[in-house]
Amino acid sequence: MSMANWVDSHSHLADLRWGDEIINVIEEPRLLGIYFHLQGGVSPDDWTRQRILKSRYPEIGLCMGLHPYFVSEKSDAEVETALNHLARELLDPEVLAIGEIGLDLRPHIVKGKFDQQMDAFVTQLELAHFAQKPQVYHFVQAFDEAKKIFEHFGLPTQRGMVHAFNGSLQQAEYYLQKKLFLSIGGACCRSDNLRLHQAIQIIPLTELLIE
């Protein structure tokens, strides 16, 4: 692959914490041949900021979903309203993918909202199927639960990716069997992350993304 063909498979450039630095964060990668940045959607406010950013920088790829963080922080009614909003957004062909969707079952994240996370995840899988959109998955300490949902409901026709994959060889094999891409981030740079290093060795380059 030439340096003119790199794609950042996952970023959050609409995050307000970038502030004035966002100009450099987008323009500097161009010097390295990174010409496209697929976003990870978080919330309705984030989707609006993504659109504003794309109006200035065409290399921004719109990706909209309800992050497990958002789901755990909101009421049932607020999540339902946001899901209805998402269904309308996905009708836009400029929205390239749905995500981040998934499960994050760390206690300080889930906050007793396990059922709400599960329901929102299943609903977004259904939206991905009907909208024919690729998916960006967020799974943290939730492999078994994600596997049960995939086995019960199946996966949408359009392929998706597991973002920031940091699992075992066995988990990688399962996701690959499900025809999912695996996206690797900074966790692979830790010298002590032997489990991930082992998993990466069995991921075909055709199924490997970087973020």
C-alpha positions as CSV (number, residue, x, y, z in Angstrom):
1,M,0.0,0.0,0.0
2,S,1.4,3.4,-0.9
3,M,1.5,6.2,1.6
4,A,-1.1,8.0,-0.5
5,N,-3.7,5.3,0.4
6,W,-3.9,5.3,4.2
7,V,-7.3,5.5,5.9
8,D,-7.9,6.2,9.6
9,S,-10.7,3.6,10.3
10,H,-11.8,5.2,13.5
11,S,-11.5,8.7,15.1
12,H,-13.5,11.2,17.1
13,L,-12.6,14.5,15.4
14,A,-16.0,16.0,16.4
15,D,-15.0,15.7,20.1
16,L,-15.1,19.2,21.6
17,R,-11.9,18.6,23.5
18,W,-9.9,19.1,20.4
19,G,-10.7,22.8,20.4
20,D,-8.6,24.9,18.1
21,E,-6.2,22.0,17.7
22,I,-8.6,20.3,15.3
23,I,-7.1,22.1,12.3
24,N,-3.7,20.5,12.9
25,V,-5.2,17.2,13.8
26,I,-6.8,17.0,10.4
27,E,-4.2,18.7,8.3
28,E,-1.0,17.1,9.6
29,P,-2.0,13.5,8.7
30,R,-2.3,14.7,5.1
31,L,1.5,14.9,5.1
32,L,1.6,11.2,5.9
33,G,-0.9,10.3,3.2
34,I,-3.9,9.8,5.5
35,Y,-6.7,11.2,3.4
36,F,-9.8,9.9,5.0
37,H,-11.1,9.7,8.6
38,L,-14.1,7.5,9.4
39,Q,-15.7,8.8,12.6
40,G,-17.3,7.0,15.5
41,G,-20.7,8.4,16.4
42,V,-21.5,9.0,20.0
43,S,-24.7,11.0,20.4
44,P,-27.1,13.3,18.5
45,D,-25.0,16.3,19.4
46,D,-21.9,14.5,18.1
47,W,-23.7,13.8,14.8
48,T,-24.4,17.5,14.3
49,R,-20.7,18.4,15.0
50,Q,-19.6,15.7,12.5
51,R,-21.7,17.3,9.8
52,I,-20.3,20.8,10.5
53,L,-16.8,19.3,10.4
54,K,-17.5,17.6,7.1
55,S,-18.7,20.8,5.5
56,R,-15.1,22.1,6.1
57,Y,-13.1,19.0,5.6
58,P,-14.4,16.6,2.9
59,E,-12.1,13.8,4.2
60,I,-14.4,13.3,7.2
61,G,-16.5,10.2,6.9
62,L,-19.8,10.4,8.7
63,C,-20.7,7.6,11.1
64,M,-23.6,7.9,13.4
65,G,-24.7,5.7,16.3
66,L,-25.4,5.7,20.0
67,H,-22.3,4.8,22.1
68,P,-22.8,2.6,25.1
69,Y,-21.6,5.5,27.2
70,F,-24.5,7.6,26.0
71,V,-27.0,4.8,26.5
72,S,-26.0,4.2,30.1
73,E,-26.2,7.9,30.9
74,K,-29.7,8.5,29.6
75,S,-33.2,7.5,30.5
76,D,-35.2,5.0,28.5
77,A,-37.2,7.8,26.9
78,E,-34.1,9.8,25.9
79,V,-32.6,6.7,24.3
80,E,-35.8,6.0,22.4
81,T,-35.9,9.5,21.1
82,A,-32.3,9.3,20.0
83,L,-32.9,6.0,18.3
84,N,-35.7,7.5,16.3
85,H,-33.4,10.4,15.4
86,L,-30.8,7.9,14.3
87,A,-33.2,6.0,12.0
88,R,-33.8,9.3,10.1
89,E,-30.1,10.1,9.9
90,L,-29.3,6.7,8.4
91,L,-31.5,7.5,5.4
92,D,-28.9,10.0,4.3
93,P,-26.4,8.3,1.8
94,E,-23.7,10.6,3.2
95,V,-23.8,8.6,6.4
96,L,-21.4,5.8,5.6
97,A,-21.8,3.6,8.7
98,I,-23.7,3.1,12.0
99,G,-21.6,3.2,15.1
100,E,-20.3,3.2,17.6
101,I,-22.8,0.5,18.7
102,G,-22.2,-2.3,21.2
103,L,-21.7,-3.0,24.8
104,D,-19.4,-1.7,27.5
105,L,-20.0,-3.7,30.7
106,R,-17.4,-2.2,33.0
107,P,-19.2,-1.4,36.2
108,H,-18.4,2.3,36.1
109,I,-19.8,2.5,32.6
110,V,-22.8,0.2,32.7
111,K,-24.2,1.8,35.9
112,G,-26.9,-0.8,36.3
113,K,-28.2,-0.2,32.7
114,F,-27.3,-3.6,31.3
115,D,-30.8,-4.2,29.8
116,Q,-30.8,-0.7,28.3
117,Q,-27.5,-1.3,26.7
118,M,-28.6,-4.6,25.3
119,D,-31.9,-3.2,24.0
120,A,-30.2,-0.3,22.3
121,F,-27.6,-2.5,20.7
122,V,-30.2,-4.9,19.3
123,T,-32.2,-2.0,17.9
124,Q,-29.2,-0.5,16.2
125,L,-28.4,-3.9,14.7
126,E,-31.9,-3.9,13.2
127,L,-31.3,-0.3,11.9
128,A,-28.0,-1.4,10.3
129,H,-29.8,-4.2,8.6
130,F,-32.7,-2.1,7.2
131,A,-30.4,0.8,6.3
132,Q,-27.8,-1.5,4.7
133,K,-25.0,0.3,6.6
134,P,-21.7,-1.1,7.7
135,Q,-21.3,-1.2,11.5
136,V,-18.7,0.0,13.9
137,Y,-18.7,-2.1,17.1
138,H,-17.6,-1.1,20.6
139,F,-17.2,-4.1,22.9
140,V,-15.5,-3.9,26.3
141,Q,-15.7,-6.8,28.7
142,A,-18.7,-7.9,26.8
143,F,-17.5,-10.7,24.4
144,D,-19.8,-13.4,25.7
145,E,-22.8,-11.1,25.6
146,A,-22.0,-9.9,22.1
147,K,-21.6,-13.4,20.9
148,K,-25.0,-14.4,22.3
149,I,-26.6,-11.5,20.4
150,F,-24.8,-12.3,17.2
151,E,-25.8,-16.0,17.4
152,H,-29.4,-15.2,18.1
153,F,-30.1,-12.2,15.8
154,G,-27.4,-12.7,13.2
155,L,-25.4,-9.9,11.6
156,P,-26.5,-7.3,9.1
157,T,-25.6,-8.0,5.4
158,Q,-23.1,-5.1,5.2
159,R,-19.9,-6.1,7.0
160,G,-18.8,-4.3,10.1
161,M,-15.7,-3.8,12.2
162,V,-14.7,-4.3,15.8
163,H,-13.0,-1.1,16.7
164,A,-10.0,-0.9,19.1
165,F,-9.9,-4.7,19.2
166,N,-7.9,-5.8,22.3
167,G,-9.0,-9.4,22.7
168,S,-7.6,-12.9,22.6
169,L,-6.7,-15.1,19.7
170,Q,-10.0,-17.0,20.2
171,Q,-12.0,-13.8,20.2
172,A,-10.3,-12.7,17.0
173,E,-11.0,-16.1,15.3
174,Y,-14.7,-15.8,16.2
175,Y,-15.1,-12.2,14.8
176,L,-13.2,-13.3,11.7
177,Q,-15.6,-16.2,11.3
178,K,-18.4,-13.7,11.4
179,K,-16.8,-11.8,8.5
180,L,-16.0,-8.8,10.7
181,F,-12.9,-6.6,10.2
182,L,-10.7,-6.1,13.2
183,S,-9.4,-2.6,13.8
184,I,-6.3,-2.2,15.9
185,G,-5.3,0.9,17.9
186,G,-2.6,2.0,20.3
187,A,-3.1,-1.0,22.6
188,C,-0.9,-3.1,20.2
189,C,2.1,-0.8,21.0
190,R,2.2,-2.0,24.6
191,S,5.1,-4.5,25.0
192,D,3.3,-6.4,27.7
193,N,0.1,-6.9,25.7
194,L,1.1,-10.4,24.6
195,R,-2.5,-11.6,24.2
196,L,-3.2,-9.0,21.6
197,H,0.1,-9.6,19.9
198,Q,-0.7,-13.2,19.5
199,A,-4.2,-12.4,18.1
200,I,-2.8,-10.0,15.5
201,Q,-0.6,-12.7,14.1
202,I,-3.6,-14.6,12.8
203,I,-5.6,-11.6,11.4
204,P,-5.2,-11.6,7.5
205,L,-4.1,-8.2,6.2
206,T,-7.3,-8.1,4.1
207,E,-9.3,-8.1,7.4
208,L,-7.0,-5.8,9.4
209,L,-7.8,-2.1,9.9
210,I,-5.8,0.6,11.8
211,E,-7.0,3.6,13.8
